[in-house]
Amino acid sequence: MTEETWHEARLIPTSGINGAEEQERRATSALLAVMSSVREFGRTLTKPFGAPAGTLETYIEVPFQLAEQRLFPDGLIRASRGKKSWTALVEVKTSNNTLQTAQIENYLDIAKENGFDALITISNEIAPVVDQHPTKVDKRKLRKVSLHHLSWTRVLTEAVMQKEFRGVADPDQAWILGELIRYLEHPRSGAMEFEDMGDSWVSVRDAVRTGTLRASDKGLRETVSRFDALVRYASLQLGRRLGAEVSPVLSRKERADPSLHTASLTKSLVDEGVLVGEIKIPNTVGTLVMTADLRARSLTCHVDIDAPREGRPKTRVNWLLRQLKNAPDQLRVEVFSARSRGPGATELISLAREDPMVLLPDPAREPKSFRIALSTSMGLKRGRGQGAFIDSAVDLIDTFYADVMQNLKAWAAAPPRMRAEPVTPVEEEIDPPTLASTAYSSQDGAHTANSEVGSEKEAHPLQA
């Protein structure tokens, strides 16, 4: 028997998981145990919900009595610092299991009766808007208890970022966190990725193609919501690889009222057949914008970048082309000129490299900004795998960032250069300049000026 067939002992094994109940119990126990053991990770997950920075205690399947029912929330978290204490119940779902309104409302009632602060739900559901819960509940039950949601994708992303980028002080705790990451990444853990565009995806997609989609159509809202969730999922995936906080872009009004964002996407899909998602990546030249054109069945990612504010037009175009020397030949560049309306010149970068002037049909107009875009065919399937919409969208976002955005730097004016002082050779003897008149000069010495005052007055004819 060779060592290649031996299975390494794991802190959190994936073997022996039988059924959804066992899957949820193991995922809950593993997560909460690591949260209490690895202080930095526990703090990362609980801080946004109002927990104090202190000792973290975690429990599973704590029994509670609610009227005639005996209920067992999946977990309980308590954070204590001095006399301050914060407690939250935890409800967990794995695989395709979804959160249930009745169950959540029961746990909110338990939290209220016991003076707890919050209820945290964890599932594979991804809320389309940050701080919005994927399950609707009676808002009256939220007066005393706050309701929060974490997707398993978010949990895994935070775990990876804490271990690989932010760091864990204790090496043993870092190893424990690595074991949780390994477990959550295993297919049998039930911490699945975003895998479905919803039951209405096919019908809505086909209605857009035939021009028969109406704002009142059943399933339209679900499709829009799933697209929003896809953009958030892609942001988390990219952020996990970059070790940065990557997030969808929403206006201040949309953050305050998520229904405005949903209404905007719905109108865009009905009127134009397109869905647009924007992603903010720290320290990049601009916002990554992904457009899904369901009529043309194409996906496009683009970013806008300001052109240099000095130099000839061709020099400004070459400045951009140099940064994209290794970009795909199918990349598209569009130039917007100053004091002009409408779209500018557009060409593939492969042709622009050969002749930059194809982007400058009017050399007299100065480029104001550039739009760099990459398009691909849109997957049609609702699930995952080859030919699926989700995979085609996520792959395009990753490719566009890797091949384009991470190589772009914003233009910055060069600092002014100090003029060099002329150096007088030491060995040369320079005669003082000869004055053109006999008037007193600042170059005359005090002794010379005083000794010649009398003679100057007598000799000058106008002094007589």
Buried (B, 14 or more C-beta within 10 A) or exposed (E): EEEEEEEEEEBBBBEEBEEBEEBBBBBBBBBBBBBBBBBBBBBBBBEEBEBBEBEBBBBBEBEBEEEEEEBEBBBBBBBBEEEEBBBBBBBBBBBEBEBEEEBBBBBBBBBBEEEBBBBBBBBBBBBBBBEEBBBEBEEEBBEEBBBBBBBBBBBBBBBBBBBBEEEBEEEEBBEBBBBBBBBBBBEBBBBBBBBBBBEBBBBBBEBBBEEEBEEEBEBBBBBBBBBBBBBBBBBBBBBBBBEBEBBBBBEEEBBEEBEBBBBBBBEBBBEBBBBBBBBBBEEBBBBBBBBBBBBBBBBBBBBBBBBBEEBEBBEBBBBBBEBBEEBBEEBBBBBBBEEEEEEBBBBBBEEBBEEBEBBBEEEEBBBBBBBBBBBBEBBBBBBBEEEBBBBBBBBBBBBBBEBBBBBBEEBEEEEEEEEEEEEEEEEEEEEEEEEEEEEEEEEEEEEEEEEBEEEEEEEEEEEE
